[in-house]
Amino acid sequence: MPWRAHAEVFLPPISPMHMQRFRREWWWLGLGALLMGALLAAGLWHERSQIEARERQHLAQQARMLHDNLVPQLGAINHVLASLQADMPRWRQRAGGMAELSQRLQLFFHALPGVRSLNLLDAQGRVQASSHDQLLGQDFGQRGYVQRARAGLAPETLLVSPPFEGGAGRARAGAGAQPDGA
């Protein structure tokens, strides 16, 4: 008997009753898969809602903590700046007043957490007194905060620079203008 390359398979015809059962089984399988998908989607949505609520609560708590920490610090900085501004005419008139002011700025710098430096700039942006001696005489006239202070802001306006590398911000205050613009 010669070898055949393929075999013929004969399937008996499917009765309409079996075909109906076959379709019904597929419909039930599809419906079950759909229900399972819906349950999974509902479970994921519920979990996402819980995570979102927990994260909102966490963010609100962090905002309260920032508020509770920053408001006293900014109040202290504001008090220091107002005190320095009030004493400015006296230091300008005294011989050695700027050196005395630099010493006072150093004391305030060490007492205020989060303050990077305290500087007194003239109208051109040159450092007249500083909490850091190496900054004395430097010209910051081209910096944005000096430009904004020159724009005629009220002396009590607190200017806050954008964050610098490291994630912290620094605050600068518009100095009280003297008749000569200093």
C-alpha positions as protocol buffer text, in pm:
chain_id: "A"
residue {
  index: 1
  type: MET
  ca { x: 0 y: 0 z: 0 }
}
residue {
  index: 2
  type: PRO
  ca { x: 149 y: 329 z: -105 }
}
residue {
  index: 3
  type: TRP
  ca { x: 202 y: 599 z: 149 }
}
residue {
  index: 4
  type: ARG
  ca { x: -55 y: 878 z: 143 }
}
residue {
  index: 5
  type: ALA
  ca { x: 56 y: 1239 z: 174 }
}
residue {
  index: 6
  type: HIS
  ca { x: -251 y: 1345 z: 366 }
}
residue {
  index: 7
  type: ALA
  ca { x: -535 y: 1192 z: 547 }
}
residue {
  index: 8
  type: GLU
  ca { x: -892 y: 1288 z: 503 }
}
residue {
  index: 9
  type: VAL
  ca { x: -1088 y: 1362 z: 815 }
}
residue {
  index: 10
  type: PHE
  ca { x: -1458 y: 1335 z: 807 }
}
residue {
  index: 11
  type: LEU
  ca { x: -1652 y: 1510 z: 1082 }
}
residue {
  index: 12
  type: PRO
  ca { x: -2005 y: 1407 z: 1135 }
}
residue {
  index: 13
  type: PRO
  ca { x: -2253 y: 1691 z: 1085 }
}
residue {
  index: 14
  type: ILE
  ca { x: -2340 y: 1883 z: 1400 }
}
residue {
  index: 15
  type: SER
  ca { x: -2699 y: 1868 z: 1498 }
}
residue {
  index: 16
  type: PRO
  ca { x: -2887 y: 2197 z: 1552 }
}
residue {
  index: 17
  type: MET
  ca { x: -2932 y: 2110 z: 1920 }
}
residue {
  index: 18
  type: HIS
  ca { x: -2555 y: 2071 z: 1970 }
}
residue {
  index: 19
  type: MET
  ca { x: -2488 y: 2389 z: 1774 }
}
residue {
  index: 20
  type: GLN
  ca { x: -2731 y: 2581 z: 1994 }
}
residue {
  index: 21
  type: ARG
  ca { x: -2561 y: 2443 z: 2309 }
}
residue {
  index: 22
  type: PHE
  ca { x: -2220 y: 2532 z: 2164 }
}
residue {
  index: 23
  type: ARG
  ca { x: -2330 y: 2895 z: 2102 }
}
residue {
  index: 24
  type: ARG
  ca { x: -2488 y: 2919 z: 2447 }
}
residue {
  index: 25
  type: GLU
  ca { x: -2163 y: 2804 z: 2611 }
}
residue {
  index: 26
  type: TRP
  ca { x: -1966 y: 3068 z: 2422 }
}
residue {
  index: 27
  type: TRP
  ca { x: -2216 y: 3336 z: 2522 }
}
residue {
  index: 28
  type: TRP
  ca { x: -2185 y: 3234 z: 2888 }
}
residue {
  index: 29
  type: LEU
  ca { x: -1806 y: 3236 z: 2861 }
}
residue {
  index: 30
  type: GLY
  ca { x: -1814 y: 3582 z: 2704 }
}
residue {
  index: 31
  type: LEU
  ca { x: -2056 y: 3710 z: 2965 }
}
residue {
  index: 32
  type: GLY
  ca { x: -1838 y: 3568 z: 3244 }
}
residue {
  index: 33
  type: ALA
  ca { x: -1528 y: 3731 z: 3096 }
}
residue {
  index: 34
  type: LEU
  ca { x: -1716 y: 4062 z: 3067 }
}
residue {
  index: 35
  type: LEU
  ca { x: -1833 y: 4042 z: 3430 }
}
residue {
  index: 36
  type: MET
  ca { x: -1480 y: 3954 z: 3544 }
}
residue {
  index: 37
  type: GLY
  ca { x: -1342 y: 4253 z: 3353 }
}
residue {
  index: 38
  type: ALA
  ca { x: -1607 y: 4479 z: 3505 }
}
residue {
  index: 39
  type: LEU
  ca { x: -1523 y: 4353 z: 3856 }
}
residue {
  index: 40
  type: LEU
  ca { x: -1151 y: 4410 z: 3796 }
}
residue {
  index: 41
  type: ALA
  ca { x: -1217 y: 4759 z: 3661 }
}
residue {
  index: 42
  type: ALA
  ca { x: -1439 y: 4843 z: 3962 }
}
residue {
  index: 43
  type: GLY
  ca { x: -1172 y: 4711 z: 4200 }
}
residue {
  index: 44
  type: LEU
  ca { x: -901 y: 4918 z: 4030 }
}
residue {
  index: 45
  type: TRP
  ca { x: -1119 y: 5230 z: 4035 }
}
residue {
  index: 46
  type: HIS
  ca { x: -1193 y: 5180 z: 4406 }
}
residue {
  index: 47
  type: GLU
  ca { x: -822 y: 5132 z: 4483 }
}
residue {
  index: 48
  type: ARG
  ca { x: -734 y: 5444 z: 4282 }
}
residue {
  index: 49
  type: SER
  ca { x: -997 y: 5645 z: 4472 }
}
residue {
  index: 50
  type: GLN
  ca { x: -852 y: 5529 z: 4804 }
}
residue {
  index: 51
  type: ILE
  ca { x: -496 y: 5615 z: 4697 }
}
residue {
  index: 52
  type: GLU
  ca { x: -609 y: 5956 z: 4570 }
}
residue {
  index: 53
  type: ALA
  ca { x: -787 y: 6034 z: 4899 }
}
residue {
  index: 54
  type: ARG
  ca { x: -485 y: 5920 z: 5101 }
}
residue {
  index: 55
  type: GLU
  ca { x: -246 y: 6130 z: 4888 }
}
residue {
  index: 56
  type: ARG
  ca { x: -471 y: 6437 z: 4914 }
}
residue {
  index: 57
  type: GLN
  ca { x: -472 y: 6397 z: 5291 }
}
residue {
  index: 58
  type: HIS
  ca { x: -93 y: 6357 z: 5289 }
}
residue {
  index: 59
  type: LEU
  ca { x: -47 y: 6669 z: 5074 }
}
residue {
  index: 60
  type: ALA
  ca { x: -281 y: 6869 z: 5299 }
}
residue {
  index: 61
  type: GLN
  ca { x: -81 y: 6759 z: 5602 }
}
residue {
  index: 62
  type: GLN
  ca { x: 246 y: 6860 z: 5432 }
}
residue {
  index: 63
  type: ALA
  ca { x: 96 y: 7197 z: 5338 }
}
residue {
  index: 64
  type: ARG
  ca { x: -6 y: 7253 z: 5702 }
}
residue {
  index: 65
  type: MET
  ca { x: 343 y: 7160 z: 5818 }
}
residue {
  index: 66
  type: LEU
  ca { x: 501 y: 7398 z: 5566 }
}
residue {
  index: 67
  type: HIS
  ca { x: 264 y: 7672 z: 5675 }
}
residue {
  index: 68
  type: ASP
  ca { x: 337 y: 7610 z: 6043 }
}
residue {
  index: 69
  type: ASN
  ca { x: 712 y: 7624 z: 5977 }
}
residue {
  index: 70
  type: LEU
  ca { x: 736 y: 7898 z: 5716 }
}
residue {
  index: 71
  type: VAL
  ca { x: 498 y: 8155 z: 5863 }
}
residue {
  index: 72
  type: PRO
  ca { x: 703 y: 8203 z: 6182 }
}
residue {
  index: 73
  type: GLN
  ca { x: 1027 y: 8208 z: 5980 }
}
residue {
  index: 74
  type: LEU
  ca { x: 892 y: 8465 z: 5735 }
}
residue {
  index: 75
  type: GLY
  ca { x: 755 y: 8665 z: 6028 }
}
residue {
  index: 76
  type: ALA
  ca { x: 1098 y: 8666 z: 6193 }
}
residue {
  index: 77
  type: ILE
  ca { x: 1266 y: 8763 z: 5864 }
}
residue {
  index: 78
  type: ASN
  ca { x: 1011 y: 9041 z: 5817 }
}
residue {
  index: 79
  type: HIS
  ca { x: 1078 y: 9166 z: 6170 }
}
residue {
  index: 80
  type: VAL
  ca { x: 1455 y: 9162 z: 6110 }
}
residue {
  index: 81
  type: LEU
  ca { x: 1419 y: 9347 z: 5780 }
}
residue {
  index: 82
  type: ALA
  ca { x: 1187 y: 9608 z: 5934 }
}
residue {
  index: 83
  type: SER
  ca { x: 1433 y: 9657 z: 6221 }
}
residue {
  index: 84
  type: LEU
  ca { x: 1724 y: 9696 z: 5981 }
}
residue {
  index: 85
  type: GLN
  ca { x: 1528 y: 9938 z: 5767 }
}
residue {
  index: 86
  type: ALA
  ca { x: 1435 y: 10149 z: 6070 }
}
residue {
  index: 87
  type: ASP
  ca { x: 1799 y: 10164 z: 6185 }
}
residue {
  index: 88
  type: MET
  ca { x: 1940 y: 10237 z: 5839 }
}
residue {
  index: 89
  type: PRO
  ca { x: 1963 y: 10620 z: 5872 }
}
residue {
  index: 90
  type: ARG
  ca { x: 2160 y: 10587 z: 6195 }
}
residue {
  index: 91
  type: TRP
  ca { x: 2416 y: 10349 z: 6039 }
}
residue {
  index: 92
  type: ARG
  ca { x: 2456 y: 10563 z: 5729 }
}
residue {
  index: 93
  type: GLN
  ca { x: 2541 y: 10869 z: 5940 }
}
residue {
  index: 94
  type: ARG
  ca { x: 2791 y: 10703 z: 6175 }
}
residue {
  index: 95
  type: ALA
  ca { x: 3155 y: 10646 z: 6093 }
}
residue {
  index: 96
  type: GLY
  ca { x: 3206 y: 10271 z: 6074 }
}
residue {
  index: 97
  type: GLY
  ca { x: 2829 y: 10222 z: 6060 }
}
residue {
  index: 98
  type: MET
  ca { x: 2843 y: 9980 z: 5766 }
}
residue {
  index: 99
  type: ALA
  ca { x: 3096 y: 9757 z: 5949 }
}
residue {
  index: 100
  type: GLU
  ca { x: 2867 y: 9763 z: 6253 }
}
residue {
  index: 101
  type: LEU
  ca { x: 2572 y: 9677 z: 6029 }
}
residue {
  index: 102
  type: SER
  ca { x: 2766 y: 9384 z: 5877 }
}
residue {
  index: 103
  type: GLN
  ca { x: 2825 y: 9247 z: 6228 }
}
residue {
  index: 104
  type: ARG
  ca { x: 2454 y: 9278 z: 6304 }
}
residue {
  index: 105
  type: LEU
  ca { x: 2369 y: 9106 z: 5974 }
}
residue {
  index: 106
  type: GLN
  ca { x: 2602 y: 8819 z: 6069 }
}
residue {
  index: 107
  type: LEU
  ca { x: 2420 y: 8781 z: 6403 }
}
residue {
  index: 108
  type: PHE
  ca { x: 2082 y: 8778 z: 6233 }
}
residue {
  index: 109
  type: PHE
  ca { x: 2210 y: 8535 z: 5969 }
}
residue {
  index: 110
  type: HIS
  ca { x: 2314 y: 8285 z: 6236 }
}
residue {
  index: 111
  type: ALA
  ca { x: 1986 y: 8329 z: 6425 }
}
residue {
  index: 112
  type: LEU
  ca { x: 1754 y: 8280 z: 6128 }
}
residue {
  index: 113
  type: PRO
  ca { x: 1729 y: 7921 z: 5998 }
}
residue {
  index: 114
  type: GLY
  ca { x: 1692 y: 7889 z: 5624 }
}
residue {
  index: 115
  type: VAL
  ca { x: 1841 y: 8231 z: 5544 }
}
residue {
  index: 116
  type: ARG
  ca { x: 2134 y: 8204 z: 5305 }
}
residue {
  index: 117
  type: SER
  ca { x: 2261 y: 8559 z: 5344 }
}
residue {
  index: 118
  type: LEU
  ca { x: 2155 y: 8908 z: 5443 }
}
residue {
  index: 119
  type: ASN
  ca { x: 2286 y: 9193 z: 5229 }
}
residue {
  index: 120
  type: LEU
  ca { x: 2237 y: 9569 z: 5206 }
}
residue {
  index: 121
  type: LEU
  ca { x: 2263 y: 9687 z: 4847 }
}
residue {
  index: 122
  type: ASP
  ca { x: 2287 y: 10042 z: 4721 }
}
residue {
  index: 123
  type: ALA
  ca { x: 2069 y: 10170 z: 4435 }
}
residue {
  index: 124
  type: GLN
  ca { x: 2314 y: 10030 z: 4176 }
}
residue {
  index: 125
  type: GLY
  ca { x: 2310 y: 9683 z: 4333 }
}
residue {
  index: 126
  type: ARG
  ca { x: 2654 y: 9692 z: 4502 }
}
residue {
  index: 127
  type: VAL
  ca { x: 2680 y: 9521 z: 4842 }
}
residue {
  index: 128
  type: GLN
  ca { x: 2737 y: 9781 z: 5116 }
}
residue {
  index: 129
  type: ALA
  ca { x: 2697 y: 9548 z: 5417 }
}
residue {
  index: 130
  type: SER
  ca { x: 2663 y: 9171 z: 5431 }
}
residue {
  index: 131
  type: SER
  ca { x: 2640 y: 8874 z: 5661 }
}
residue {
  index: 132
  type: HIS
  ca { x: 2926 y: 8729 z: 5451 }
}
residue {
  index: 133
  type: ASP
  ca { x: 3239 y: 8945 z: 5425 }
}
residue {
  index: 134
  type: GLN
  ca { x: 3333 y: 8796 z: 5086 }
}
residue {
  index: 135
  type: LEU
  ca { x: 3021 y: 8956 z: 4932 }
}
residue {
  index: 136
  type: LEU
  ca { x: 3115 y: 9314 z: 5029 }
}
residue {
  index: 137
  type: GLY
  ca { x: 3158 y: 9533 z: 4721 }
}
residue {
  index: 138
  type: GLN
  ca { x: 3017 y: 9277 z: 4476 }
}
residue {
  index: 139
  type: ASP
  ca { x: 2781 y: 9406 z: 4211 }
}
residue {
  index: 140
  type: PHE
  ca { x: 2441 y: 9236 z: 4191 }
}
residue {
  index: 141
  type: GLY
  ca { x: 2283 y: 9513 z: 3982 }
}
residue {
  index: 142
  type: GLN
  ca { x: 2199 y: 9282 z: 3691 }
}
residue {
  index: 143
  type: ARG
  ca { x: 2015 y: 9026 z: 3904 }
}
residue {
  index: 144
  type: GLY
  ca { x: 1639 y: 8999 z: 3873 }
}
residue {
  index: 145
  type: TYR
  ca { x: 1558 y: 9083 z: 4234 }
}
residue {
  index: 146
  type: VAL
  ca { x: 1757 y: 9410 z: 4210 }
}
residue {
  index: 147
  type: GLN
  ca { x: 1583 y: 9496 z: 3884 }
}
residue {
  index: 148
  type: ARG
  ca { x: 1243 y: 9432 z: 4045 }
}
residue {
  index: 149
  type: ALA
  ca { x: 1335 y: 9642 z: 4350 }
}
residue {
  index: 150
  type: ARG
  ca { x: 1439 y: 9926 z: 4117 }
}
residue {
  index: 151
  type: ALA
  ca { x: 1099 y: 9906 z: 3948 }
}
residue {
  index: 152
  type: GLY
  ca { x: 953 y: 10117 z: 4225 }
}
residue {
  index: 153
  type: LEU
  ca { x: 815 y: 9858 z: 4463 }
}
residue {
  index: 154
  type: ALA
  ca { x: 709 y: 9967 z: 4809 }
}
residue {
  index: 155
  type: PRO
  ca { x: 993 y: 9935 z: 5064 }
}
residue {
  index: 156
  type: GLU
  ca { x: 799 y: 9676 z: 5266 }
}
residue {
  index: 157
  type: THR
  ca { x: 760 y: 9444 z: 4966 }
}
residue {
  index: 158
  type: LEU
  ca { x: 925 y: 9106 z: 5015 }
}
residue {
  index: 159
  type: LEU
  ca { x: 1072 y: 8966 z: 4695 }
}
residue {
  index: 160
  type: VAL
  ca { x: 1116 y: 8590 z: 4680 }
}
residue {
  index: 161
  type: SER
  ca { x: 1343 y: 8455 z: 4411 }
}
residue {
  index: 162
  type: PRO
  ca { x: 1268 y: 8137 z: 4218 }
}
residue {
  index: 163
  type: PRO
  ca { x: 1416 y: 7819 z: 4367 }
}
residue {
  index: 164
  type: PHE
  ca { x: 1785 y: 7771 z: 4308 }
}
residue {
  index: 165
  type: GLU
  ca { x: 1968 y: 7441 z: 4271 }
}
residue {
  index: 166
  type: GLY
  ca { x: 1911 y: 7236 z: 4582 }
}
residue {
  index: 167
  type: GLY
  ca { x: 1537 y: 7309 z: 4592 }
}
residue {
  index: 168
  type: ALA
  ca { x: 1530 y: 7595 z: 4842 }
}
residue {
  index: 169
  type: GLY
  ca { x: 1432 y: 7954 z: 4771 }
}
residue {
  index: 170
  type: ARG
  ca { x: 1586 y: 8272 z: 4896 }
}
residue {
  index: 171
  type: ALA
  ca { x: 1414 y: 8590 z: 4997 }
}
residue {
  index: 172
  type: ARG
  ca { x: 1524 y: 8943 z: 4919 }
}
residue {
  index: 173
  type: ALA
  ca { x: 1356 y: 9258 z: 5037 }
}
residue {
  index: 174
  type: GLY
  ca { x: 1324 y: 9586 z: 4858 }
}
residue {
  index: 175
  type: ALA
  ca { x: 1526 y: 9828 z: 5067 }
}
residue {
  index: 176
  type: GLY
  ca { x: 1381 y: 10157 z: 5177 }
}
residue {
  index: 177
  type: ALA
  ca { x: 1484 y: 10411 z: 4919 }
}
residue {
  index: 178
  type: GLN
  ca { x: 1682 y: 10712 z: 5028 }
}
residue {
  index: 179
  type: PRO
  ca { x: 1651 y: 11047 z: 4850 }
}
residue {
  index: 180
  type: ASP
  ca { x: 1962 y: 10953 z: 4645 }
}
residue {
  index: 181
  type: GLY
  ca { x: 1801 y: 10622 z: 4543 }
}
residue {
  index: 182
  type: ALA
  ca { x: 2017 y: 10412 z: 4776 }
}
